[in-house]
Amino acid sequence: MDGFGAKYECLFFEFMLNQLGIEESEVPKLCLDLYKEYGTTMAGLKVMGYEFDNDEFHEYVHGRLPYEKLKPDPILRNLLVSMPHRKIIFTNADKAHTTRALNRLGLEDCFEGIICFETLNPSSDSNTQILCKPSVEAFEAAIRIADIVDPRKTMFFDDSIRNIASAKATGLKTVFVGDSVLVPGADYALSSIHNIKEAIPDLWEDTKDEKLEPIVQQAAVATMIRRLNLGRRFYTALPRRAKDIMSNPDCRPAQLCLRVTYLIKFVGDLDTAAKYARLAVFTDIRSEATATTCQAIIGGMLQNKRLDDAYDLYDVFFNQCKLIPNSYCWNYIIESGFKQGIVDDVLGFHHRSIESGMVDDYPSKDTFRVLTKWLVHAGRLDQAEAMLRDRTVDRTTYPDHVAYNNLIRGFLDLGNLDKANLVLDEFKRLFLIALSETKDDLQHSKYENRVAFLMATFMEYWFKQGKQVEAMECYKRSVLSNRLLVCAETGNALLVVLLKYGEEKHAWALYHELLDKGNTNPDTIKIMIDECFDLGRFREAWETYNKAKAKNHFICDIYNITECCKHGSATYFFGVFSGGYIITRFCKNGMLSEARSVFLDSLADDFGYIDVNIFRTMIDAYVKAGRIDEAIEFSDKMIDSTLKEVSHLF
């Protein structure tokens, strides 16, 4: 399907170049901008005034697609045939394309009907405005055409977040396909359409009452993962001694933490990492490094959607072996619960965690960032606001700009500008109160940057309304007029908004100022290099990398692990090469010499540990280019580098 999608994009670009006469340099960005604004680039082109025949467009683009790449899907066919309900296709594509795709997939007789481009746009006048998803009007029209009496008893499946939101607005039950994490407006989430029967078994049962409840992972967050296990798996079996896990075990807290972190971040071997992590139960139970080991493996499992394994490890560490977690461990569990939609259980766990007093720094700053983000996502803005209000009862507590930004963004997304301004004013008031109480010079220097960070969200709000003047006035007032020395975090937020809405001149000016002042981090450079790649300006991407490297910016992130002991603490630092995304993008665009240069820079300058996936990217790129000898060379380098790292850590 990847080749199919890539061919579609190429044909679309070709149509815009050859048939509409659009400048080649403008095509990628225009295509993306119109898609974001109007749902389809085709609809956006019509709004801009480009005149072309709809049928000729479909024939030019869809008619030349490599349909032979589509293979029959017998699994999906069996699911659809066995499902005892009406099934209708609703697509922005034309009927000819839809029919050919269904035939290639072996699904041509699985649907009662097709609502397609021609259905919603029957006019022979190709210059009229196009009706298509994600327009709510398009959904309302489709519901009428399909003769759906009660949308609440109809399920809509789509892989587009915007389409899901619009479908929900019309009353449809919604299923987001492509990720197991719920998105705004989704009642269900499937990582694959093939999982539908396991996730929504009601569709195959008698549905006389027609009531379907959202399906979520059965994580017993409310009781902190205390579950009955009939057959104990590897992670749940409680070891009696370290040698039961591995021979000749090394249980020193800091060394163990480094090994587990390395296996997760750079090797990607979660099972081996979990094996080492279980040695944590034999270390000093009050060591900070021990808690960090638990944090790393639980977070790694959750990030890779291995929820059961994460919860089993949590149970072994903190319930069975009574290790002391840190706030990050609890934050991971809270975020996982939110993603599954069990909001009330999560809040119950949060309040009980505070009452336990087990973790000194809980709730932490990051806790409130997670809580506000997901409460806003769940539509519970009043609860998010109440939590922030309770946190700053102490006059010496500084309000957190990221948590407040989550709340501001929530109100702006609802169109409530007045309430968003009140939240901004409250942030300023509380910050100044804390400043007057603490007399903290460092915080004083941060105040304007924190406000500018929040103003980036207001800028985006105005840009979305099509009010560029108001958006840039926010920027001028918070940054330019004050001659603000912008920090990396604030700069990144501003750069993203400026670039997204076409203010390239201001964005590059800000970036160069950040670079000259040394106020960048790896994300800053990534934002600008990605912008160059997205616009097809590959030479500029290469120059941006070299200029950043010349100033010693972004080359590596520094991680540290502290081993606490009776006589003080020893801190271990290790660098992590953070330029892997540059190598990947150069390889994807056939710029192998540039990718090689970045890669060799990382080895020569000893930037830090390198993810084995970066080696694999280089090897794959050279193999695809037919340069086998060089692929073997990189394979040898991977072995040498990995052996060096392993000998150092293990």
C-alpha positions as CSV (number, residue, x, y, z in Angstrom):
1,M,0.0,0.0,0.0
2,D,3.0,2.3,0.6
3,G,4.0,2.2,-3.1
4,F,0.3,2.8,-4.0
5,G,0.1,5.9,-1.9
6,A,3.5,7.2,-3.1
7,K,2.4,6.8,-6.7
8,Y,-0.9,8.7,-6.0
9,E,1.1,11.6,-4.6
10,C,3.4,11.7,-7.6
11,L,0.5,11.7,-10.0
12,F,-1.2,14.5,-8.0
13,F,1.9,16.6,-8.1
14,E,2.3,15.9,-11.8
15,F,-1.3,17.1,-12.4
16,M,-0.7,20.3,-10.5
17,L,2.5,21.0,-12.5
18,N,1.4,20.0,-16.0
19,Q,-2.3,20.7,-16.0
20,L,-2.6,23.7,-13.7
21,G,0.8,25.3,-14.3
22,I,1.6,25.6,-10.6
23,E,5.3,26.3,-9.9
24,E,7.2,23.1,-8.9
25,S,8.6,24.7,-5.7
26,E,5.1,25.6,-4.5
27,V,3.4,22.2,-5.2
28,P,4.3,20.2,-2.0
29,K,3.5,23.0,0.5
30,L,0.3,24.0,-1.4
31,C,-0.8,20.4,-1.6
32,L,-0.4,20.0,2.2
33,D,-1.9,23.3,3.1
34,L,-5.0,22.8,1.0
35,Y,-5.4,19.2,2.4
36,K,-5.3,20.6,5.9
37,E,-7.7,23.4,5.2
38,Y,-10.3,21.7,2.9
39,G,-10.0,18.0,3.5
40,T,-8.8,17.3,0.0
41,T,-6.3,19.2,-2.1
42,M,-8.7,18.9,-5.1
43,A,-11.4,20.8,-3.1
44,G,-8.9,23.4,-2.1
45,L,-7.8,24.0,-5.7
46,K,-11.4,24.6,-6.7
47,V,-11.8,27.2,-3.9
48,M,-8.6,28.9,-5.0
49,G,-10.2,29.3,-8.5
50,Y,-8.4,26.7,-10.5
51,E,-10.6,25.4,-13.2
52,F,-10.4,21.8,-14.4
53,D,-12.8,19.0,-15.3
54,N,-13.4,16.6,-12.3
55,D,-13.6,13.5,-14.5
56,E,-10.4,14.4,-16.3
57,F,-8.7,14.9,-12.9
58,H,-9.8,11.5,-11.7
59,E,-8.7,9.8,-14.9
60,Y,-5.3,11.5,-14.8
61,V,-4.6,10.6,-11.2
62,H,-6.7,7.6,-10.2
63,G,-6.7,6.1,-13.7
64,R,-2.9,5.7,-13.7
65,L,-2.5,4.2,-10.2
66,P,-0.7,0.8,-9.9
67,Y,-3.7,-1.2,-8.9
68,E,-1.7,-4.4,-9.3
69,K,0.0,-3.6,-6.0
70,L,-3.3,-4.1,-4.2
71,K,-3.7,-7.7,-3.0
72,P,-6.8,-9.6,-1.9
73,D,-7.5,-9.4,1.8
74,P,-9.4,-12.6,2.7
75,I,-9.3,-11.9,6.4
76,L,-11.2,-8.6,6.0
77,R,-13.5,-10.2,3.5
78,N,-14.5,-12.9,6.0
79,L,-15.1,-10.3,8.7
80,L,-17.3,-8.2,6.5
81,V,-19.3,-11.2,5.1
82,S,-19.9,-12.5,8.6
83,M,-21.0,-9.1,10.0
84,P,-24.9,-9.1,10.1
85,H,-25.4,-5.4,9.3
86,R,-25.7,-3.1,6.3
87,K,-22.3,-1.9,5.1
88,I,-21.8,1.2,2.9
89,I,-18.6,2.7,1.5
90,F,-18.3,6.5,2.0
91,T,-15.3,7.9,0.2
92,N,-14.0,11.1,-1.4
93,A,-12.7,9.1,-4.4
94,D,-14.6,8.7,-7.6
95,K,-16.6,5.5,-8.2
96,A,-14.3,4.0,-10.9
97,H,-11.3,4.1,-8.5
98,T,-13.4,2.8,-5.6
99,T,-14.7,-0.1,-7.6
100,R,-11.3,-1.1,-9.0
101,A,-9.8,-1.0,-5.5
102,L,-12.5,-3.1,-4.0
103,N,-12.2,-5.6,-6.9
104,R,-8.4,-5.9,-6.3
105,L,-9.0,-6.4,-2.6
106,G,-11.7,-9.1,-3.2
107,L,-14.3,-7.0,-1.4
108,E,-16.5,-6.0,-4.4
109,D,-19.6,-7.8,-3.0
110,C,-19.2,-7.0,0.6
111,F,-21.0,-3.6,0.6
112,E,-24.6,-2.6,-0.1
113,G,-23.7,0.6,-1.8
114,I,-21.0,3.3,-2.4
115,I,-21.3,7.0,-1.6
116,C,-18.5,8.6,-3.5
117,F,-17.4,11.8,-5.2
118,E,-20.1,11.7,-7.9
119,T,-22.8,10.9,-5.3
120,L,-22.2,14.2,-3.4
121,N,-21.1,16.2,-6.5
122,P,-23.6,15.2,-9.3
123,S,-23.4,18.6,-11.0
124,S,-22.0,18.6,-14.5
125,D,-20.5,22.0,-13.7
126,S,-16.9,21.1,-12.6
127,N,-16.3,24.6,-11.3
128,T,-18.7,24.5,-8.4
129,Q,-17.4,24.0,-4.9
130,I,-16.8,20.4,-4.0
131,L,-18.6,18.7,-1.1
132,C,-16.4,16.1,0.6
133,K,-15.2,14.8,3.9
134,P,-14.4,16.1,6.5
135,S,-17.1,18.6,5.9
136,V,-20.0,18.1,8.3
137,E,-22.4,18.9,5.4
138,A,-20.9,16.0,3.5
139,F,-21.6,13.6,6.4
140,E,-25.2,14.9,6.7
141,A,-25.7,14.4,3.0
142,A,-24.3,10.9,3.2
143,I,-26.6,10.0,6.1
144,R,-29.6,11.2,4.1
145,I,-28.5,9.3,1.0
146,A,-27.9,6.1,3.0
147,D,-31.4,6.5,4.6
148,I,-30.0,6.3,8.1
149,V,-32.8,7.0,10.5
150,D,-30.8,7.2,13.7
151,P,-27.0,8.0,13.3
152,R,-26.4,6.8,16.9
153,K,-27.0,3.3,15.7
154,T,-24.5,3.5,12.9
155,M,-20.8,3.0,13.1
156,F,-18.3,5.0,11.0
157,F,-14.8,3.7,10.4
158,D,-12.0,6.0,9.2
159,D,-8.2,6.5,9.6
160,S,-8.6,10.4,9.5
161,I,-8.8,12.2,12.8
162,R,-10.7,15.1,11.2
163,N,-13.2,12.7,9.6
164,I,-13.8,11.1,12.9
165,A,-14.5,14.4,14.6
166,S,-17.0,15.4,11.9
167,A,-18.7,12.1,12.0
168,K,-19.1,12.4,15.7
169,A,-20.6,15.9,15.3
170,T,-23.4,14.3,13.2
171,G,-24.2,11.7,15.9
172,L,-22.5,8.7,14.4
173,K,-20.7,6.1,16.5
174,T,-17.0,6.4,15.5
175,V,-14.1,4.0,15.1
176,F,-10.6,5.3,14.5
177,V,-8.5,2.8,12.5
178,G,-4.7,2.8,12.5
179,D,-3.9,3.2,16.2
180,S,-5.2,1.7,19.4
181,V,-5.1,5.2,21.1
182,L,-8.5,7.1,21.1
183,V,-8.5,10.4,19.2
184,P,-10.9,13.3,19.8
185,G,-14.4,12.2,18.9
186,A,-13.6,8.5,18.6
187,D,-15.7,5.9,20.5
188,Y,-13.3,3.1,19.6
189,A,-9.8,2.8,18.3
190,L,-8.3,-0.1,16.3
191,S,-4.6,-0.6,15.5
192,S,-5.8,-2.6,12.5
193,I,-9.2,-3.2,10.9
194,H,-8.5,-6.9,11.2
195,N,-8.9,-6.5,15.0
196,I,-12.5,-5.4,14.7
197,K,-14.1,-8.6,16.0
198,E,-12.0,-8.7,19.1
199,A,-12.5,-5.0,19.8
200,I,-16.2,-4.7,19.0
201,P,-17.7,-8.2,19.4
202,D,-21.2,-6.6,19.7
203,L,-21.3,-6.2,15.9
204,W,-21.6,-10.0,15.6
205,E,-24.1,-10.5,18.3
206,D,-27.9,-9.9,18.5
207,T,-28.3,-6.1,18.7
208,K,-31.9,-5.7,19.7
209,D,-31.1,-3.1,22.4
210,E,-28.6,-1.5,19.9
211,K,-26.5,-0.2,22.8
212,L,-22.7,-0.5,22.4
213,E,-20.3,0.5,25.1
214,P,-16.7,1.7,24.3
215,I,-14.2,-1.1,24.4
216,V,-11.0,-0.3,26.4
217,Q,-8.1,-2.4,27.6
218,Q,-9.0,-4.0,30.9
219,A,-6.3,-2.4,33.0
220,A,-7.2,-2.4,36.6
221,V,-5.7,1.0,37.3
222,A,-8.1,1.6,40.2
223,T,-6.4,-1.2,42.2
224,M,-3.0,-0.6,40.7
225,I,-2.8,-3.6,38.5
226,R,-3.6,-6.2,41.2
227,R,-4.9,-9.0,38.9
228,L,-5.5,-12.7,39.1
229,N,-3.2,-14.7,36.9
230,L,-4.2,-18.3,36.3
231,G,-0.9,-19.1,34.5
232,R,2.0,-16.9,35.6
233,R,3.9,-15.4,32.7
234,F,7.6,-14.5,32.8
235,Y,7.2,-11.0,34.0
236,T,4.8,-11.9,36.8
237,A,6.9,-14.7,38.3
238,L,8.6,-13.4,41.5
239,P,12.2,-14.4,41.6
240,R,13.6,-15.6,44.9
241,R,17.2,-14.6,44.1
242,A,19.1,-12.7,41.4
243,K,20.6,-15.9,40.0
244,D,17.2,-17.2,39.2
245,I,17.1,-14.4,36.6
246,M,20.6,-14.8,35.1
247,S,23.9,-16.2,36.1
248,N,26.5,-13.9,37.5
249,P,24.1,-10.9,38.0
250,D,25.3,-7.4,38.6
251,C,22.8,-5.6,40.8
252,R,24.6,-2.3,41.3
253,P,21.8,0.3,40.8
254,A,23.4,2.8,38.5
255,Q,25.1,0.2,36.3
256,L,21.8,-1.8,36.0
257,C,19.9,1.4,35.1
258,L,22.4,2.2,32.3
259,R,22.1,-1.3,30.9
260,V,18.3,-1.3,30.9
261,T,18.1,2.2,29.4
262,Y,20.6,1.2,26.7
263,L,18.7,-1.9,25.7
264,I,15.5,0.0,25.4
265,K,16.7,3.2,23.7
266,F,19.4,1.9,21.4
267,V,18.9,-1.8,20.8
268,G,15.1,-1.8,21.1
269,D,15.1,-5.2,22.8
270,L,12.4,-4.9,25.4
271,D,12.4,-8.5,26.5
272,T,16.1,-8.5,27.4
273,A,15.7,-5.1,29.0
274,A,12.9,-6.6,31.1
275,K,15.0,-9.5,32.2
276,Y,17.7,-7.1,33.4
277,A,15.2,-4.8,35.0
278,R,13.8,-7.5,37.2
279,L,17.2,-7.5,38.9
280,A,16.1,-4.2,40.4
281,V,14.2,-6.1,43.2
282,F,17.7,-7.1,44.5
283,T,19.2,-3.6,44.6
284,D,18.9,-0.9,47.2
285,I,15.1,-0.4,47.3
286,R,15.5,3.4,48.0
287,S,18.0,4.1,45.3
288,E,17.0,6.7,42.8
289,A,18.7,4.6,40.1
290,T,16.5,1.7,41.0
291,A,13.3,3.7,40.6
292,T,14.7,5.0,37.2
293,T,15.2,1.4,36.1
294,C,11.6,0.6,36.8
295,Q,10.5,3.8,35.2
296,A,12.5,3.0,32.0
297,I,11.1,-0.5,31.4
298,I,7.5,0.4,32.3
299,G,7.6,3.4,30.1
300,G,9.2,1.4,27.3
301,M,6.5,-1.3,27.4
302,L,3.7,1.2,27.4
303,Q,5.2,3.2,24.5
304,N,5.3,0.0,22.5
305,K,1.7,-0.8,23.5
306,R,2.6,-3.9,25.6
307,L,0.2,-2.9,28.3
308,D,-0.1,-6.3,30.0
309,D,3.7,-6.6,30.3
310,A,4.0,-3.1,31.7
311,Y,1.3,-3.8,34.3
312,D,2.8,-7.1,35.3
313,L,6.2,-5.5,35.9
314,Y,4.6,-2.7,37.9
315,D,2.9,-5.3,40.1
316,V,6.2,-7.2,40.7
317,F,8.2,-4.1,41.4
318,F,5.8,-2.1,43.6
319,N,3.2,-4.4,44.9
320,Q,5.0,-7.7,45.4
321,C,8.6,-6.5,46.1
322,K,7.6,-3.1,47.7
323,L,10.1,-1.0,45.7
324,I,9.5,2.7,45.9
325,P,8.3,4.2,42.6
326,N,9.1,7.7,41.4
327,S,6.5,10.1,40.0
328,Y,7.4,9.2,36.4
329,C,6.2,5.6,37.0
330,W,2.8,6.8,38.3
331,N,2.6,9.4,35.5
332,Y,3.1,6.6,32.9
333,I,0.3,4.6,34.4
334,I,-2.0,7.6,34.5
335,E,-1.4,8.5,30.9
336,S,-2.0,4.9,29.9
337,G,-5.3,4.9,31.7
338,F,-6.3,8.1,30.0
339,K,-5.5,6.7,26.6
340,Q,-7.8,3.8,27.3
341,G,-10.6,6.1,28.2
342,I,-11.0,5.1,31.9
343,V,-10.8,8.7,33.1
344,D,-12.6,8.2,36.5
345,D,-10.4,5.2,37.4
346,V,-7.3,7.3,36.6
347,L,-8.5,10.2,38.8
348,G,-9.2,7.8,41.6
349,F,-5.7,6.4,41.4
350,H,-4.3,9.9,41.3
351,H,-6.0,11.0,44.5
352,R,-5.1,7.8,46.3
353,S,-1.5,8.2,45.2
354,I,-1.4,11.7,46.8
355,E,-3.0,10.4,50.0
356,S,-0.4,7.5,50.3
357,G,2.5,10.0,50.5
358,M,4.7,7.2,49.1
359,V,6.5,9.4,46.5
360,D,7.8,12.7,47.8
361,D,7.6,14.6,44.5
362,Y,4.1,13.4,43.5
363,P,2.2,15.1,42.0
364,S,5.1,16.6,40.0
365,K,5.0,19.3,37.4
366,D,4.9,16.5,34.7
367,T,1.9,15.0,36.5
368,F,-0.1,18.1,36.1
369,R,0.9,18.3,32.4
370,V,-0.4,14.8,31.8
371,L,-3.6,15.4,33.8
372,T,-4.5,18.7,32.1
373,K,-3.7,17.4,28.6
374,W,-5.9,14.4,28.9
375,L,-8.7,16.0,30.9
376,V,-9.0,18.6,28.2
377,H,-8.9,15.8,25.6
378,A,-11.8,14.2,27.5
379,G,-13.7,17.4,27.5
380,R,-13.4,17.9,31.2
381,L,-11.9,21.4,31.2
382,D,-13.5,22.4,34.5
383,Q,-11.7,19.6,36.3
384,A,-8.4,20.5,34.6
385,E,-8.9,24.1,35.7
386,A,-9.8,23.1,39.3
387,M,-6.6,21.0,39.5
388,L,-4.4,23.9,38.4
389,R,-6.2,26.2,40.9
390,D,-5.6,23.7,43.8
391,R,-1.9,23.3,42.9
392,T,-1.2,27.0,43.3
393,V,-2.9,27.6,46.6
394,D,0.6,28.0,48.0
395,R,1.7,31.5,47.1
396,T,5.3,30.4,46.5
397,T,4.3,27.8,43.8
398,Y,5.0,28.9,40.3
399,P,2.2,28.0,37.8
400,D,3.4,25.6,35.0
401,H,3.2,27.1,31.6
402,V,2.8,23.8,29.8
403,A,-0.2,22.8,32.0
404,Y,-1.8,26.2,31.6
405,N,-1.2,26.0,27.8
406,N,-3.1,22.7,27.7
407,L,-6.1,24.5,29.3
408,I,-5.8,27.6,27.1
409,R,-5.6,25.4,23.9
410,G,-8.7,23.5,25.1
411,F,-10.8,26.7,25.4
412,L,-9.5,28.1,22.1
413,D,-10.4,24.9,20.3
414,L,-13.9,25.4,21.6
415,G,-13.9,29.0,20.3
416,N,-14.0,30.5,23.8
417,L,-11.4,33.2,23.4
418,D,-12.6,35.1,26.5
419,K,-12.1,32.2,28.8
420,A,-8.7,31.5,27.3
421,N,-7.7,35.1,28.0
422,L,-8.9,34.7,31.6
423,V,-6.7,31.6,32.0
424,L,-3.7,33.6,30.6
425,D,-4.3,36.4,33.0
426,E,-4.6,34.0,35.9
427,F,-1.2,32.4,34.9
428,K,0.4,35.9,34.9
429,R,-1.1,36.8,38.2
430,L,0.0,33.6,40.0
431,F,3.5,33.8,38.5
432,L,3.9,37.4,39.7
433,I,2.6,36.5,43.2
434,A,5.1,33.6,43.5
435,L,7.8,36.0,42.2
436,S,7.1,38.6,44.9
437,E,7.1,35.9,47.6
438,T,10.3,34.1,46.5
439,K,12.4,36.9,45.1
440,D,13.9,34.3,42.7
441,D,16.0,36.1,40.0
442,L,16.1,33.0,37.8
443,Q,12.3,32.8,37.7
444,H,12.1,36.5,37.0
445,S,14.1,36.0,33.8
446,K,11.8,33.2,32.8
447,Y,8.5,35.2,33.1
448,E,8.5,36.8,29.7
449,N,9.5,33.6,28.0
450,R,6.7,31.7,29.7
451,V,4.2,34.3,28.5
452,A,5.6,34.2,25.0
453,F,5.2,30.4,25.0
454,L,1.5,30.7,25.8
455,M,1.1,33.5,23.2
456,A,2.2,31.0,20.5
457,T,-1.1,29.2,21.1
458,F,-3.0,32.4,20.7
459,M,-1.1,33.0,17.5
460,E,-2.2,29.7,16.1
461,Y,-5.8,30.5,17.1
462,W,-5.8,33.7,15.1
463,F,-4.1,32.1,12.1
464,K,-6.8,29.4,12.1
465,Q,-9.4,32.2,11.9
466,G,-7.6,33.6,8.9
467,K,-6.6,36.7,10.9
468,Q,-2.9,37.0,10.2
469,V,-2.7,40.6,11.5
470,E,-4.0,39.6,14.9
471,A,-1.7,36.6,15.0
472,M,1.4,38.5,14.2
473,E,0.4,41.2,16.6
474,C,0.6,38.6,19.4
475,Y,4.1,37.7,18.1
476,K,5.3,41.3,18.0
477,R,3.9,42.1,21.4
478,S,5.4,39.2,23.2
479,V,8.7,38.9,21.3
480,L,9.7,41.7,19.0
481,S,8.6,44.7,21.0
482,N,10.3,43.3,24.2
483,R,13.4,42.3,22.3
484,L,13.0,39.1,24.2
485,L,15.9,36.7,24.5
486,V,13.9,33.7,23.5
487,C,14.8,30.3,25.1
488,A,14.8,27.1,23.2
489,E,11.4,25.8,24.5
490,T,9.6,29.0,23.7
491,G,11.4,29.4,20.4
492,N,10.4,25.9,19.3
493,A,6.7,26.7,20.0
494,L,6.9,29.9,18.0
495,L,8.8,28.3,15.1
496,V,6.2,25.6,14.7
497,V,3.4,28.1,14.4
498,L,5.2,30.6,12.2
499,L,6.2,27.8,9.7
500,K,2.8,26.2,9.8
501,Y,1.1,29.4,8.7
502,G,3.6,30.6,6.1
503,E,5.6,33.1,8.1
504,E,8.9,31.7,6.9
505,K,10.8,35.0,7.0
506,H,10.0,35.6,10.7
507,A,10.6,31.9,11.4
508,W,14.1,31.9,9.9
509,A,15.0,35.2,11.5
510,L,14.0,33.8,14.9
511,Y,15.9,30.6,14.3
512,H,19.1,32.4,13.4
513,E,18.8,34.5,16.5
514,L,18.4,31.3,18.6
515,L,21.4,29.8,16.9
516,D,23.6,32.8,17.4
517,K,22.7,33.1,21.0
518,G,23.2,29.4,21.7
519,N,19.6,29.0,22.7
520,T,18.7,25.9,20.7
521,N,18.1,22.3,21.6
522,P,17.9,19.2,19.3
523,D,14.2,19.9,18.6
524,T,15.0,23.4,17.3
525,I,17.3,22.1,14.6
526,K,14.9,19.3,13.7
527,I,12.0,21.7,13.2
528,M,14.0,23.7,10.6
529,I,15.6,20.8,8.8
530,D,12.2,19.1,8.6
531,E,10.8,22.3,7.1
532,C,13.4,22.2,4.4
533,F,12.8,18.6,3.6
534,D,9.0,19.1,3.5
535,L,9.4,21.9,1.0
536,G,11.8,19.8,-1.1
537,R,14.7,22.2,-0.4
538,F,17.2,19.4,0.3
539,R,20.4,21.6,-0.2
540,E,19.1,24.0,2.4
541,A,18.5,21.1,4.8
542,W,22.1,20.1,4.3
543,E,23.3,23.6,4.9
544,T,21.2,24.0,8.0
545,Y,22.7,20.9,9.5
546,N,26.3,22.0,8.7
547,K,25.7,25.5,10.2
548,A,24.3,24.0,13.4
549,K,27.1,21.5,13.6
550,A,29.7,24.3,13.2
551,K,28.3,26.0,16.2
552,N,28.2,22.7,18.2
553,H,24.5,22.7,18.5
554,F,22.2,19.7,18.8
555,I,24.8,17.0,18.4
556,C,23.7,15.0,21.3
557,D,21.3,14.8,24.2
558,I,22.8,14.2,27.7
559,Y,21.2,11.7,30.0
560,N,22.4,11.3,33.5
561,I,21.7,8.7,36.2
562,T,22.6,9.4,39.8
563,E,23.5,6.7,42.3
564,C,22.7,7.8,45.8
565,C,24.6,6.3,48.7
566,K,25.5,7.1,52.3
567,H,28.5,9.2,51.4
568,G,26.9,11.4,48.8
569,S,26.1,10.6,45.2
570,A,27.9,9.6,42.0
571,T,26.4,10.8,38.7
572,Y,26.9,8.9,35.4
573,F,26.5,10.8,32.1
574,F,26.1,9.4,28.7
575,G,25.6,11.2,25.4
576,V,23.0,10.2,22.9
577,F,23.3,11.0,19.2
578,S,20.2,12.9,18.2
579,G,20.8,13.4,14.5
580,G,19.3,10.1,13.3
581,Y,16.3,11.7,11.8
582,I,18.6,13.7,9.4
583,I,20.2,10.5,8.2
584,T,16.8,8.9,7.6
585,R,15.5,11.8,5.6
586,F,18.6,12.1,3.5
587,C,18.4,8.4,2.8
588,K,14.7,8.6,1.8
589,N,15.6,11.4,-0.7
590,G,18.5,9.5,-2.2
591,M,21.2,11.8,-0.7
592,L,23.4,9.0,0.4
593,S,26.7,11.0,0.5
594,E,25.1,13.5,2.8
595,A,23.6,10.8,5.0
596,R,27.1,9.1,5.1
597,S,28.7,12.4,6.1
598,V,26.3,12.9,9.0
599,F,26.8,9.3,10.1
600,L,30.6,9.4,10.0
601,D,30.5,12.7,11.9
602,S,28.7,11.0,14.7
603,L,31.3,8.2,14.8
604,A,34.4,10.5,14.4
605,D,33.3,13.0,17.0
606,D,32.0,10.4,19.5
607,F,28.6,12.1,19.8
608,G,27.2,9.4,22.0
609,Y,25.4,6.1,21.7
610,I,23.8,5.5,18.3
611,D,20.5,3.7,17.8
612,V,21.0,0.5,15.8
613,N,18.1,1.6,13.7
614,I,20.3,4.3,12.3
615,F,22.8,1.7,11.1
616,R,20.0,-0.3,9.6
617,T,18.7,2.7,7.7
618,M,22.1,3.3,6.2
619,I,22.5,-0.4,5.3
620,D,19.0,-0.6,3.7
621,A,19.6,2.6,1.7
622,Y,22.9,1.3,0.2
623,V,21.4,-2.1,-0.5
624,K,18.5,-0.5,-2.4
625,A,21.0,1.6,-4.3
626,G,22.8,-1.5,-5.3
627,R,26.0,-0.4,-3.4
628,I,26.5,-3.7,-1.6
629,D,30.1,-3.2,-0.6
630,E,29.3,0.0,1.2
631,A,26.3,-1.7,2.9
632,I,28.7,-4.3,4.2
633,E,31.0,-1.6,5.4
634,F,28.2,-0.1,7.5
635,S,27.3,-3.5,8.8
636,D,30.8,-3.9,10.0
637,K,30.7,-0.5,11.6
638,M,27.5,-1.4,13.4
639,I,29.1,-4.5,14.8
640,D,32.2,-2.6,16.0
641,S,30.2,0.2,17.5
642,T,27.8,-2.2,19.3
643,L,30.6,-4.3,20.7
644,K,32.3,-1.2,22.0
645,E,29.1,-0.1,23.8
646,V,28.3,-3.5,25.1
647,S,31.8,-4.0,26.5
648,H,31.5,-0.6,28.2
649,L,28.1,-1.3,29.8
650,F,28.1,-5.1,30.3
